[in-house]
């Protein structure tokens, strides 16, 4: 039961960190307030979300067909497409494309985190630089993210100032604008010198092979445009049939993720850069990448799609709205997760991780309150899936000893704590 003891220690540490808890509460409260303001002002967003749920239902039911269509479309547009059934296959493909001794810049990608891609690329003597400000802070601090949208939300500005002061050798004040400008300065040279850019995707259109990337900072545009090679790694579930579907996902993503009407940047990438300006002769590789490689990742998604108890988890668009509403997350933040967080993260961990005990820790932490479903733009029934996952975990003897004791007490004494034992 070492997994349970370790998890308890992590929870105790998170609960005792009052400063971190306040930072999380302030951030999530602000996002939620802004989200509801946007939804009140733009009621059509909720209508679009209902349509996207229908699109997702159809897409997951036709997953294999969409994956094949997307692969063909990407190749037709001049890119290279690969289907990786496991995380090991995806890593092998990425490492072969990158090679050794390269400078790699990355934009935020949960799929890359899912397969521990950085770790494997570093073993090949590659240098990896995260370019999302939050991810860069986390990388420099040697930590894991605490949120899928704002990964360094738990780090106060004073700590960022201390970190950047140490790196730059300059005494920097805890001024958020100044710190952001310093980050801009530090990252500029990497954007210009990188050999490879690696990104995820918010959606991929099967019809055209178009990659949608949503962001506010503008770093993903450098990552996907400046280096000569762009590698995109995306899960099967990101594929939708038509351009309109991806546009609708973009429309609902920002309001639920950050409480804004639209993100600053929406990049649509269809193949590598190209031109036909000289005698109408097509040439690949102009100002943008000469090569586009798209790795479409399964890693448990097909299995999830075929299971009626859990397939709904594949509808998730990674907006993080459920996290912001979760009462457990407010107390222990990133501890309530592994690579993915909160209730929905327990399901994803169970199918994409080789360590099922990670999913057990999360599944038995969830209170089943249902606030996540109310917050979700696609109304994913997370509590129902958690109950199903608990049954699976219990069948594999992955249950914490206190829970086992409580069950025995209920059966024997009718009381979970055995308080009335002396009267029997």
N, C-alpha and C positions, 0 to 999 in steps of 0.2 A: 504494500500500500504506500510505497514511497512517493508515488505521484500525488497522492492526497496530502501527505505531510508537506511536500514541497509547495503545493498550491496554497495550503494554509499559511505558510510563511510569507508567500508573496502577497496574500490578502492582508495579513497583519501589517506588513510594511506599507501597503497602499493606504490603509485606513489611518495609520499614524502620520502620514505625510499630509498635514493639514493645508500647507501652502499649495501643494499640487491639487488637492481636492477643490480649493477655492478657485484656482485657475480654470479647472475643467468646468466647474459650475458656471462661472461667468461666461465662458466661451459658448457652452451649449445653450445657456439661457438666451444669449444674444442671437444665436442662429435661429432658435425656435421662435423668438419674437419676430424676427425679420421674415421668417418663413410664413407665418400666419398673416402678416401684413401683406405680403405679396399675393398669397392665395385669396385674400379678401378683395384685393384690387384687380386680380386677374382670374376670375372664376373659371375661365375656359381651360386653365391649366389642369384642373381636376378632371375635366371632361377628356382632355388629351390623355391623361394618365390611365383612364379607364380603357381607352382605345389601345394603348400600349400593352395593357394586360392581355387583351385579346390577341394582339400580335405575338406576345411572348408565349402564350398558350400554344398557338399554332406553330411557332418556331421550334419550341422544345419538342413538340410531337413530330416534327419533321427535321430533326437535328442532322442526321446523316446526309439528307438531301441538301440542306443548306451549306453544310461544310464542303461538300463536293462542288456545289455551284460557286461558292466563294473562292475556293482554290483555283478553279478554272478561270474565273473572272480576273483574279490577281495575276495569273500567268498571262492571260490575254492582254493585259495592260502593260506588260513588260517586267513585271515583278517575279520573284521566286516565292512559291508557297510550299509549305511543308505541313504534314499532319503528324503531330507527336501524340502518341497514345499514352505515354507516361512522362513523368517529370524527367526521368533519366534520358529519354529520347530527346526531349526539348533541350536539355542541357548539352547533350552531345551535338545536336544540330547547331546550337548557338556558338559553342566553343569552336566548332569546325569553321564557321563563317568568320568569326573574330580572329582566330589564330592566337599568337602570343605577342607579348610586348606592345600592346596597343593602348592608346588613351581612349577611354570610353566615357561618353557623357550619357546620363540617363534622365528621363522624366519619370514622374511618379507612376509606378506600375505594381499593383497588388499581385498580378500574375507572376511577375519576376520574383517577388518576395515569396510567393507560394512555393516556388521550386528552388529557392535559395540560389538563384542564378549568380549573384555577385560573388558569393563564396567560391564557386567553381571557376569563374573567370579570373579571379584574383590568383588562384592556384596556377594559372597559366601565365603568370607574370604580367597581367594586364592591370592598368590603373583605372579605377572606376570613380567617377565624380557624379554624385547626385546633384541635380540642378534645381529641383523644386526647393524653395527656401526652407520649408519645414523639414523635408527629407535631408537636406544638407546639414541642418543643425543636428538632427538625429544621428547622421553618419559621423559627424565630427565628435559627438559626445559618446559614440559607441553604444547607443541605446536602440531599442526597438520603438516603432511608432506607437502612439497612444490613441490615434484616431485615423480613420481611413481618408478623411478629407483634409484635416489640419493635423498632420502627424506630430508636430511639436507643440501642440496646444498646451501641454503641461509645463512647458519651459517658460518662466517669466523673463521679461526683457533684461533684468539685471544679470541673469545667468547667460543670456545671449551676448550681452556686452562683455562680460568676463571672457567668454569663449573666443569671440572675435578679436578682443584685445590681445589675447595670448597668441593667436595665429598671426595677426598683422604686426605685432610688436608696437602697436599704438594704443594709447589710453583712450578707450571709446566710452562715451556716456550711454546710459540706458535709455537712449532716445530711439524709438522704433523707426522713424524715418531715416535717421543717420545709419542705423544698423542695416536697414534694407539697402541703402546706397552702397555700403561697404560690401555687402554680399554681391551686389551687381558688379562692383569692381573686381572682386576676387574671382568671379565665375567667367568674366568676359574672355580671358585668355584661353580657358578650356573650350569655350564654344568655338573659338577660331582655330584651335590646334587639334581638336579631337579627330581620331581616325574612324570612330564608329559612334553612332547614336542609337540608343535603345529606348523604345517606348512601349507602352501598352496601347489599348484602344478602348474608347467608350462604346463604340459600335462599329461593326463592319457590315457593309451592304453586299449581300450575296449576288445581287443583280449586276453590280458594276465592279465589285472588289474594292470599293472606296472605304478608307479608314477614317473614322471620325474621332478626333481628339479634342476634348473640352478642357479649357484651362483659363486662368486669370493672369498669371505672371508673364507669359510669353516665352518661358524657357523651353516648353515643348516644341515650339516652332523652330528654335535654334537646334534642338536635339534631332528633329526630324528633317531639317533642311540644310544645316551647315556641313556636317561630316559627309564624306564621300559614300559611306555605307549607312543605311538605316535598317535596323532590325525591329520589327514589331512583333510582340508576343501577346497573344490574346486567347482567352478561353473560347470554347465552342459556343457558349451561351451569349457571347457578344454579337453573334451573327443574326441579322434580321433580313427579311426578304428584299425590301425596297428602300429607296432613298428617303421616301416620306417617313418611314418608320424610324430611321436613324435621326432624322430632323426632329421628330416628335420626342424621342428620348432626350435629345439635346434641350428641347424646350422645357421639359419637366425636371431635368437634372439640377440645374442651378437653383431654382426656388426651394427644392427640398434639401439640397446639399448645403447651401450657404445663405439662403434667404435673399437671393438676388434674382432679378427678373431674367437676366441673361449673363452668361460668362463673358469675359473680355474677348476671348479668342475661341473660335471654333475652326479647327483645321480639317480640311477634307483632302485626303491624299489618295490618288489613284495612279499607282505605278511610280517609277522613278522619274526624275526631271527629264524633260525631252524638248526638242524643238524640230521644226521643219522649215525654218526661215531662209535657208539657203537652197534654192531650186527645189523647194518642197521635198527635200530628202530628209527623212526622219533620222534623228541622232539622239541617243540616250546619254544623259549626263551633261547638264548645262551648269546652272548655278546651284542647283540642288543635288541630292544624292545621285550617284551613278548606278547604285544598286539598291533595290528594295527587297528585303526578305521578310516574309510574314510566316510566323510559326503559329499554327492553330493547335491549341492544347486541349487534350481530352482530360487526362489525369483524374479520372473518376466521374467526369461529367456525364458520359454516356450511361454509366451505371446509375447515376442519380436520376437521369431522365427516364430510365426504364422502371423506376420504383415509384408507384403512385403515392407512397407515403411521403416522399421527399422531393419529387420533381419540381414542386412549387418554388423551392429555394433557388432554382435556376432563373427565375423571373427577376431576381435582384439586379438593380442597375447601379449599385454601389453609391447611393446618395448619402448614406450615413444617417438618415433621418431617424431610424429606429434607435441608433446609439444615443442621439441627443435626447430622446424621450425616456430612455431606460433608467429606472431608479437605481439599479445595481451599478451601471456604468458611472453614474454620478458619484458613487462612493469609492469604487476601486478602478475606474477607468480602464486603461490598457491591460490590467491584470485579468479582466474579464475577456480574455481572448488569447489567441496564439498568433497566427498570421491574419486571421479574420476575427472580428470581435462580436460580442454579445450573443443573443439567441441564434440569429441567422448564422453567425460565425461558428457556432457549435456544429451545425449541419454541414457547413462547408469544410470544417476541420475533419469531420468524420469521414468525408469522401475523398479529400485531397491530401490528407496527411497520413504518414505511415505510423503515427503514434495515436492510437485511439484513446489513450488515457487523457490526452489534451482535450478531446471532445467531451469526455466524461466530466472533467473538472468544470467545463463551461455549462454542460447540459444540466448538471445538478445545482448550479448556482442560480440559474434562471428561476424567477418567482412565478412565471406563467401569468403575469398580470395582464398581458394583452395590449399594453400601450404601444408596443412596437408595431403591431398590426394596424392600429389606428393611425400611427404616424406614417406608415408606408404608403407611397403613392400608388403601388400596385396591390395593396391590401393583402400582402402575403401572410398566411396564417402560421406564424412562427410558433406560437405555443403548442399547436396541434402537432407540429413536426417534432418539437422538443419531447413531447410525451412519447411519441413513437420511437425517438432515438433513445430515450431512457430504457424502454423495453429491450431494445437491441443491446444496450450496454449492460443491463442486468443479466441478460442471457450470456454475456461474455465475462461475467463476474467482475465487471468494472463498476463497482458501487462502493462508496466510502463506508468505512466501518461504523461511524455513528448512524448512518442511514439504515444499515443492516440491523443494528441494535434496536433502533426505533421501530422497525417493522416487526421484529420479534416481540417487543414489548406490547405492541398493539394486538398482535395475535394472541399472546398469552394473557395480558392483563387488561387489554382494552384501553391502554394509555401509552402514548409514545415514549414517555420518560420513566415509566415504571413507578410512578409516584405512589400508586395505590397498591403496590405489591404486598405491603405489610398487612393489608386488610383481607387478603385472599388466602 
